[in-house]
Amino acid sequence: MTHFTTKQGVLFYDYTPDVKQSSKIDEFLSLLEESGVAELLKEGEPKSVFGRPELDTYEMFACILYGFAMGFSSLRNLESSCLYDVRFIHIMNGERPSHISFGRYINKVIKPRQDEIFSTVTSAILKRLSVDLSDCFIDGTKIEADANKYKFVWKPTIWHEKLSDKARRLLALMGLERGVPSSGFLSSSLLAAKITEAGKQLETASDRKAYEGMIRNLTIYLEKTLEYEEKERICGPYRNSYYEEARIHVWDSP
């Protein structure tokens, strides 16, 4: 007896998505219908003179837009979806375009009118959702549009803790552990005071050169602590990151 290879053929296959997915697709297609983008697509609709008929321009556009909205940025992914994904089969009404067909359609129909198409569809979305572009919403999302224009800065909590532990061990080695908390962050003011104290003890140090090296390391820790404190101040208690605009230095010509 076989369990995996026995299949019962049917005369007609049903490629209709389930009710939940079907309602989402119908809403999506209804939005495209209301947008008026069909008039722009009609202007660039390819005309077939010889050979097989061209694929439906409106189904192709809906399929591409739906695929890109789902994160399918590859034309081969679109081709595969039209073969195996019920949602795309439903949108394409059973047609199965190749990735070459999708690429040709994008170059001939969408690309020459991309700005108008984008504006038309976006306006329809804003109208459907009742969104006013004059309103500004701030939710903490960071989007880097231009490379190297903005630098994301993360709250240095972990690094600050590690730096304080290193400074705490160094102070113990220098004999300056008095008044230093055993855990938590070491403030920049505390480190600055300890550097001053270390300078006074430098004259009586048994190994002056080694002690000077410890003071230099402690100074480096102080500079880094000041940097971390500034970043934490900007982040505040409720954010974990922020961005700062890249600084561009302009040098005067001689």
C-alpha contacts under 8 A as a table, 3 or more apart, distances in Angstrom:
res1	aa1	res2	aa2	distance
2	T	5	T	6.24
2	T	6	T	6.42
3	H	6	T	6.46
4	F	7	K	7.94
10	V	13	Y	6.69
15	Y	86	V	5.61
15	Y	89	I	6.82
15	Y	90	H	6.36
16	T	22	S	7.44
16	T	86	V	6.67
16	T	87	R	7.57
16	T	90	H	6.11
17	P	20	K	7.94
17	P	21	Q	5.88
17	P	22	S	5.33
17	P	86	V	5.88
17	P	87	R	5.96
17	P	90	H	7.31
18	D	21	Q	5.54
18	D	22	S	5.82
19	V	22	S	5.04
19	V	23	S	6.06
20	K	23	S	5.40
20	K	24	K	6.58
21	Q	24	K	5.15
21	Q	25	I	6.28
21	Q	87	R	7.49
22	S	25	I	5.14
22	S	26	D	6.08
22	S	87	R	7.72
23	S	26	D	5.05
23	S	27	E	6.13
24	K	27	E	5.11
24	K	28	F	6.22
25	I	28	F	4.95
25	I	29	L	6.13
25	I	87	R	7.69
25	I	91	I	7.92
26	D	29	L	5.12
26	D	30	S	5.95
27	E	30	S	5.02
27	E	31	L	6.22
28	F	31	L	5.19
28	F	32	L	6.54
29	L	32	L	5.11
29	L	33	E	6.20
29	L	62	A	7.20
30	S	33	E	4.99
30	S	34	E	6.24
31	L	34	E	5.19
31	L	35	S	6.13
31	L	124	A	6.90
31	L	125	I	7.36
31	L	128	R	7.84
32	L	35	S	5.10
32	L	36	G	7.00
32	L	37	V	6.68
32	L	38	A	7.84
32	L	62	A	7.79
32	L	121	V	7.02
32	L	124	A	7.86
33	E	36	G	6.12
33	E	37	V	7.37
33	E	38	A	7.21
34	E	124	A	7.15
35	S	38	A	7.95
35	S	120	T	6.23
35	S	121	V	5.83
35	S	123	S	7.57
35	S	124	A	5.03
36	G	39	E	6.08
36	G	40	L	7.80
36	G	120	T	7.20
37	V	40	L	5.34
37	V	41	L	6.46
37	V	117	I	6.35
37	V	120	T	6.22
37	V	121	V	6.79
38	A	41	L	5.03
38	A	42	K	5.98
38	A	58	Y	6.98
39	E	42	K	5.06
39	E	43	E	6.59
40	L	43	E	5.43
40	L	44	G	7.04
40	L	113	R	7.47
40	L	116	E	7.86
40	L	117	I	7.04
41	L	44	G	5.40
41	L	45	E	5.98
41	L	57	T	7.02
41	L	58	Y	7.25
41	L	109	V	6.58
41	L	110	I	7.53
42	K	45	E	4.97
42	K	57	T	7.75
44	G	108	K	7.06
44	G	109	V	4.95
44	G	110	I	7.97
45	E	57	T	6.22
45	E	109	V	6.51
46	P	54	E	7.05
46	P	57	T	7.95
46	P	108	K	7.81
46	P	109	V	7.70
47	K	54	E	7.13
48	S	51	G	7.23
48	S	52	R	7.48
48	S	53	P	5.82
48	S	54	E	5.87
50	F	53	P	7.99
55	L	59	E	7.92
55	L	60	M	7.15
55	L	95	E	7.92
55	L	97	P	7.87
56	D	59	E	5.42
56	D	60	M	6.18
57	T	60	M	5.11
57	T	61	F	6.21
58	Y	61	F	5.15
58	Y	62	A	6.16
59	E	62	A	5.12
59	E	63	C	6.00
59	E	91	I	6.35
59	E	92	M	5.45
59	E	93	N	7.93
60	M	63	C	5.12
60	M	64	I	6.16
60	M	92	M	6.95
60	M	102	F	7.58
60	M	105	Y	7.80
61	F	64	I	5.21
61	F	65	L	6.05
62	A	65	L	5.22
62	A	66	Y	5.91
62	A	91	I	7.17
63	C	66	Y	5.17
63	C	67	G	6.00
63	C	88	F	6.47
63	C	91	I	6.26
63	C	92	M	6.74
64	I	67	G	5.09
64	I	68	F	6.12
64	I	78	L	7.30
64	I	102	F	7.71
65	L	68	F	5.20
65	L	69	A	6.07
66	Y	69	A	5.05
66	Y	70	M	6.24
67	G	70	M	5.05
67	G	71	G	6.40
67	G	72	F	5.14
67	G	73	S	7.42
67	G	78	L	6.48
68	F	71	G	5.01
68	F	72	F	5.00
68	F	73	S	5.59
69	A	72	F	7.35
72	F	75	L	7.68
72	F	77	N	6.04
72	F	78	L	6.69
73	S	77	N	7.44
74	S	77	N	5.13
74	S	78	L	6.63
75	L	78	L	4.99
75	L	79	E	6.28
75	L	99	H	5.02
75	L	100	I	7.94
75	L	102	F	6.58
75	L	103	G	7.04
76	R	79	E	4.90
76	R	80	S	6.11
76	R	98	S	7.65
76	R	99	H	5.21
77	N	80	S	5.05
77	N	81	S	6.01
78	L	81	S	5.01
78	L	82	C	6.27
78	L	99	H	7.00
79	E	82	C	5.32
79	E	83	L	6.67
79	E	96	R	7.08
79	E	97	P	6.18
79	E	98	S	5.24
79	E	99	H	5.34
80	S	83	L	5.16
80	S	84	Y	6.31
80	S	85	D	7.77
81	S	84	Y	5.26
81	S	85	D	4.74
81	S	88	F	6.07
81	S	89	I	7.65
82	C	85	D	5.95
82	C	86	V	7.75
82	C	88	F	5.09
82	C	89	I	5.16
82	C	92	M	7.38
82	C	94	G	7.96
82	C	95	E	7.48
82	C	96	R	5.44
82	C	97	P	7.17
83	L	89	I	6.92
83	L	96	R	6.19
84	Y	89	I	7.55
85	D	88	F	5.57
85	D	89	I	6.25
86	V	89	I	4.99
86	V	90	H	5.98
87	R	90	H	5.15
87	R	91	I	6.37
88	F	91	I	4.99
88	F	92	M	6.05
89	I	92	M	5.16
89	I	93	N	5.85
89	I	94	G	5.05
89	I	95	E	6.96
89	I	96	R	7.60
90	H	93	N	5.03
90	H	94	G	6.44
91	I	94	G	7.86
92	M	95	E	5.28
92	M	96	R	7.32
97	P	100	I	7.92
97	P	101	S	5.81
97	P	102	F	6.82
98	S	101	S	5.16
98	S	102	F	6.50
99	H	102	F	5.04
99	H	103	G	6.17
100	I	103	G	5.09
100	I	104	R	6.11
101	S	104	R	5.13
101	S	105	Y	6.10
102	F	105	Y	5.14
102	F	106	I	6.21
103	G	106	I	5.20
103	G	107	N	6.26
104	R	107	N	5.26
104	R	108	K	6.06
105	Y	108	K	5.25
105	Y	109	V	5.54
105	Y	110	I	6.99
106	I	109	V	5.61
106	I	110	I	4.84
106	I	111	K	5.84
107	N	110	I	6.21
107	N	111	K	5.18
107	N	112	P	7.32
108	K	111	K	6.52
108	K	112	P	6.87
109	V	112	P	6.41
109	V	113	R	7.14
110	I	113	R	5.51
110	I	114	Q	5.42
110	I	117	I	7.52
111	K	114	Q	4.88
113	R	116	E	5.50
113	R	117	I	6.05
114	Q	117	I	5.09
114	Q	118	F	5.94
115	D	118	F	5.18
115	D	119	S	6.13
116	E	119	S	5.13
116	E	120	T	6.03
117	I	120	T	5.14
117	I	121	V	6.14
118	F	121	V	5.41
118	F	122	T	5.92
119	S	122	T	5.19
119	S	123	S	6.00
120	T	123	S	5.28
120	T	124	A	6.39
121	V	124	A	5.12
121	V	125	I	6.32
122	T	125	I	5.07
122	T	126	L	6.20
123	S	126	L	5.13
123	S	127	K	6.08
124	A	127	K	5.07
124	A	128	R	6.04
125	I	128	R	5.08
125	I	129	L	6.12
126	L	129	L	5.22
126	L	130	S	5.68
126	L	131	V	4.98
126	L	132	D	7.29
127	K	130	S	4.96
127	K	131	V	6.55
128	R	131	V	7.97
132	D	135	D	5.74
133	L	136	C	7.33
138	I	141	T	7.50
142	K	243	Y	7.75
144	E	147	A	6.90
144	E	149	K	7.68
144	E	150	Y	6.66
146	D	149	K	5.50
146	D	150	Y	7.60
147	A	150	Y	7.46
148	N	151	K	6.82
148	N	246	A	6.88
149	K	245	E	6.15
149	K	246	A	5.46
150	Y	243	Y	6.29
150	Y	244	E	5.73
150	Y	245	E	4.59
150	Y	246	A	5.35
151	K	243	Y	5.40
151	K	244	E	5.37
151	K	245	E	6.22
151	K	246	A	6.21
152	F	241	S	7.11
152	F	242	Y	5.89
152	F	243	Y	4.26
152	F	244	E	6.50
153	V	231	K	7.74
153	V	241	S	5.52
153	V	242	Y	5.34
153	V	243	Y	5.55
153	V	244	E	7.28
154	W	231	K	7.95
154	W	240	N	5.98
154	W	241	S	4.18
154	W	242	Y	6.53
155	K	231	K	6.36
155	K	232	E	5.83
155	K	235	C	6.53
155	K	239	R	7.87
155	K	240	N	5.05
155	K	241	S	5.34
156	P	159	W	5.32
156	P	160	H	5.84
156	P	228	Y	6.13
156	P	231	K	7.25
156	P	232	E	7.01
157	T	160	H	5.13
157	T	161	E	6.31
157	T	232	E	7.86
158	I	161	E	5.21
158	I	162	K	6.38
159	W	162	K	5.09
159	W	163	L	6.06
160	H	163	L	5.06
160	H	164	S	6.15
160	H	185	F	6.89
160	H	225	T	7.03
160	H	228	Y	6.47
161	E	164	S	5.17
161	E	165	D	6.31
161	E	184	G	6.72
161	E	185	F	5.90
162	K	165	D	5.13
162	K	166	K	6.35
163	L	166	K	5.12
163	L	167	A	6.20
163	L	221	Y	6.99
163	L	225	T	7.61
164	S	167	A	5.02
164	S	168	R	5.97
164	S	184	G	7.41
164	S	185	F	5.56
164	S	186	L	5.37
165	D	168	R	4.99
165	D	169	R	6.30
165	D	183	S	7.86
166	K	169	R	5.27
166	K	170	L	6.29
167	A	170	L	5.05
167	A	171	L	6.12
167	A	186	L	7.93
167	A	218	L	6.74
167	A	221	Y	6.66
168	R	171	L	5.21
168	R	172	A	6.31
168	R	177	E	7.36
168	R	180	V	7.39
168	R	182	S	7.87
168	R	186	L	7.91
169	R	172	A	5.14
169	R	173	L	6.29
170	L	173	L	5.00
170	L	174	M	6.25
170	L	214	M	7.36
170	L	218	L	7.54
171	L	174	M	4.98
171	L	175	G	6.12
171	L	176	L	4.95
171	L	177	E	5.44
172	A	175	G	5.05
172	A	176	L	5.72
172	A	177	E	4.84
173	L	176	L	7.60
174	M	177	E	7.88
174	M	198	A	7.90
174	M	211	Y	7.58
174	M	214	M	7.58
175	G	178	R	7.97
176	L	194	K	6.97
176	L	198	A	7.63
177	E	180	V	5.37
180	V	186	L	7.77
181	P	184	G	7.22
181	P	186	L	7.60
186	L	190	L	6.67
186	L	191	L	7.13
187	S	190	L	5.31
187	S	191	L	6.50
187	S	225	T	7.19
188	S	191	L	5.11
188	S	192	A	6.06
188	S	222	L	5.80
188	S	225	T	5.86
188	S	226	L	5.98
189	S	192	A	5.09
189	S	193	A	6.23
190	L	193	A	5.14
190	L	194	K	6.25
191	L	194	K	5.00
191	L	195	I	6.19
191	L	218	L	7.49
191	L	222	L	6.01
192	A	195	I	5.13
192	A	196	T	6.41
192	A	219	T	7.96
192	A	222	L	6.84
193	A	196	T	5.15
193	A	197	E	6.25
194	K	197	E	4.88
194	K	198	A	5.99
195	I	198	A	4.95
195	I	199	G	6.22
195	I	215	I	6.59
195	I	218	L	7.00
195	I	219	T	7.17
196	T	199	G	5.16
196	T	200	K	6.67
197	E	200	K	5.28
197	E	201	Q	6.60
198	A	201	Q	5.08
198	A	202	L	6.16
198	A	215	I	6.99
199	G	202	L	5.16
199	G	203	E	7.89
199	G	215	I	7.84
200	K	203	E	6.81
201	Q	204	T	5.55
201	Q	205	A	6.33
202	L	205	A	5.17
202	L	208	R	6.46
202	L	211	Y	6.84
202	L	212	E	7.38
203	E	208	R	7.40
205	A	208	R	5.37
205	A	211	Y	6.88
207	D	210	A	5.54
207	D	211	Y	6.22
208	R	211	Y	5.11
208	R	212	E	6.13
209	K	212	E	5.15
209	K	213	G	6.43
210	A	213	G	5.10
210	A	214	M	6.44
211	Y	214	M	5.01
211	Y	215	I	6.34
212	E	215	I	5.06
212	E	216	R	6.30
213	G	216	R	5.08
213	G	217	N	6.32
214	M	217	N	5.09
214	M	218	L	6.13
215	I	218	L	4.93
215	I	219	T	6.12
216	R	219	T	5.01
216	R	220	I	6.35
217	N	220	I	5.05
217	N	221	Y	6.32
218	L	221	Y	4.99
218	L	222	L	6.23
219	T	222	L	4.95
219	T	223	E	6.35
220	I	223	E	5.18
220	I	224	K	6.30
221	Y	224	K	5.14
221	Y	225	T	6.00
222	L	225	T	5.00
222	L	226	L	6.25
223	E	226	L	5.21
223	E	227	E	6.44
224	K	227	E	5.03
224	K	228	Y	6.24
225	T	228	Y	5.07
225	T	229	E	6.06
226	L	229	E	5.14
226	L	230	E	6.24
227	E	230	E	5.25
227	E	231	K	6.42
228	Y	231	K	5.16
228	Y	232	E	6.15
229	E	232	E	5.07
229	E	233	R	6.05
230	E	233	R	5.03
230	E	234	I	6.35
231	K	234	I	5.21
231	K	235	C	6.23
232	E	235	C	5.09
232	E	236	G	5.98
233	R	236	G	5.19
234	I	242	Y	7.82
235	C	238	Y	7.21
235	C	239	R	5.21
235	C	240	N	6.18
235	C	241	S	5.97
235	C	242	Y	6.47
236	G	239	R	6.04
239	R	242	Y	7.73
